[in-house]
């Protein structure tokens, strides 16, 4: 069987995204997702709700600029990407990380302000070439 590295996650944003720039001037933002699941509890013979947190996802370039205003806490997203290992030097110590390299993102439900119903909505009209990579530049640009 051929090796495959594909990750698909549906979760809610844990906070509002904030646009930043790498030392080289590339716009980006990082975000985290809360992923809810149920786990069987044999003692109570029922399912308990659990939340896992997927941290350190990043989007770079024009796409980051185009969607950052839609990335509000509570927004439900479908994210597809691949796992990637990175390492960088921090104060003389090598730090190893495992990150999800975001390749596509789909808005499933936008966060509400309390006045909207929170119903499923269509993706916003984003003026970016769909063939443009969602992840560009060097990972070390933002460490």
N, C-alpha and C positions, 0 to 999 in steps of 0.2 A: 504494500500500500504506500502511496506517495505521502510524504510529510505534509501536514497542513497546519497553518497558524492563522486561524480565523476566530475572532471573538465577537459575539453579538450580545449586547447588554441593553436592557430596558430599565431605566431608573429615573429618579427625580433629582434635579439639581439641588445641592445642599446650600448653595449661596449664589448671590448675583455675581456674574462674571465681570472682571475689570480688565480693560485693555491695557497692555503694557508693551514695551518695545525692548528687543534684544539690544546688546551693545552695538550690533551692526545695523540697528534701525528697523528690524523686521517686526511688525505688529504681531502680538499673540495674546492669548489668555489661557489660563489654566482653569480647570473645573473638577469637581468631584460629584459622583452620583451615589445616591442612596438606593440600594436595590433590596426590595422587600421580598421575603420568601416565607414559606411555612415549613416547620420542622416538627416531625412527629414526637410527642412526649409519651413514652410508654407508661409512665407513672399515672398520668391523668387520662390516658387513652384519647388524647385530643391533639390538635395541631396548635403549636405556638407560633406567633408571628415573630420573625427575626428580621433584622436589617443588617445588610453588609454594606460597607462603604468602599467604593472604588475611587481612589484618589489619584491625583496627578495626571489627568488627561489634559492634552493641550491641542490647540488649534492655532495655526500660524497664517500669516499673510493676509491677502485681500478678503478671504473668507472670514477670518477672525474679525476684521473691521465690519464686515457686512452683517454678521449675526450677533455680535456682542450685545446689542440692545435687546435682543429677544431672550437672552440667557439669564433669566430671573429665577430666584429661589423657588422651588416647587414645580418648575416646568418639567414635564415628562418627555424624555428623549429616548430614541432608539439609536444606539451608537454601534457602529461596526468598525473593527480595526484588527490589529495584530499585536501580539505581545512582543516587546523589544527590550533587551537588556542594555543598560548604559552604565558607564562608570565615569567618575570625575574626581578630581583632587580637591579636597577641602581641608585647608590648613595642614597639609602634609599627609593626610589620610585619604586613602582611596575609598570612595563611596560607590557602592553598586546599587543600581535601581532596576526594578522591573516595571515597565510602563506599558500602557495601552496606546499604541500609535493609532490615532483616530484617522480613519479613511473616509467614512461617511457618517452623516448625522441627520436624523429626521425628527422633526417636532411632532409629538403625539398629542400633547395637551399643554397649553400655555398656563403659567401661574396666574391665579386670579387675585384681584384686589379686594374681594369680598362682595363686589357688586355683580360680577359675571357668574355664570353657572359653572364654569370650569369644564364645559363639554369639549369633546374632541374638536379640534380646529385644523384647518389646512395650514400647511407650511407658509410662512410669510414670503412675500415676493422679494427674493434676494437677487440683486443684480451682480452676479458673479458667474463667470464662465464655468459651467458644470464640469468641464474637463480639467480645470485647474486643481492641482493637488491641495488637499486640505492640510497637509503637513509638509512644511518646507523649511529649509535652513538646517542648521546643525543643532542637535539636542543640547550641546554644550553652550550654545549661545545664551541660554536662559538659566543655566545653573548658577 
